[in-house]
Amino acid sequence: MDLTFFTFLCFAVGCVSGFLGGLLGIGGGIVIVPALIILFDWTELLPLAHSTAAAVGTSLACIVFVSGSAAWTQVRAGKVEWMIAKRWAAPVVLGAAAAGGLAPLLPVFLFRGFIGAFLGFVSIVMLTQWSPSPNRSFPGPASAGVIGFGTGLVSGVAGIGGGNVMVPTMVYFNTPMHRATATSSSLGVPLAAAGALGYILFAPVIASAPEYMLGYVHVPSGLGVVAGAVLAAPLGVRTAHRVRALALRRLFGLLLIVAALRMLHSAWAAAN
């Protein structure tokens, strides 16, 4: 496939991701990862053994640029819980970086199965507006470090900025929702940057890698996605003020179920 047309398809993925991010306040990786996996498989741009890791690594690189302005806005607004951010910053970054070396070693069926299960979990959150009961305080440094490392590792394997893991966790520990979102946003950029660097520096070398690859980050895909997301995000924000958010969350939840089933089927096919 012509690289220009492929980059345009990635631009379209970025538009969808940016619009939904502005509309629903979700992380772009939820859209970017399954879409890039489908595109890589369809175009056979990458071998099956490497396409999942490339989609995840590219998604994390995109999130650094797409989420940076939102994170800075939250910091300037004074909404970040710095106690939590300080306890989580190092372990989250270490967990995300470790994912870059670990995830490409996973069998394809396990890697895609994990992503499919994660998308299914997020779809339930979207459809039910579930949130854990806020009945306890945030744990001490040691326990927080373990939780933070796990959060970074899961986010790095799934190719997301971490909000879908961090926000429910903070709410569970009695952090107000708006402060949990702001804190997650501030940690999402270093998490994504560490994860992307992990997929560039620590991941196994791709044999016969196509052009324009930095480790497991496909540069044309990333540029297309970032351009589309930056362009469409403001439209999503403006639309959010004019439509019923609950209905849109449920529609997106249904779309996520389709994506999750597609990913789980792909995992099953890879296993057989």
Helices and strands as residue ranges (DSSP letters): H 3-24, H 29-43, H 48-76, H 82-102, G 103-105, H 108-128, H 141-158, H 163-172, H 177-197, I 198-202, E 213-214, E 217-218, H 219-240, H 245-271
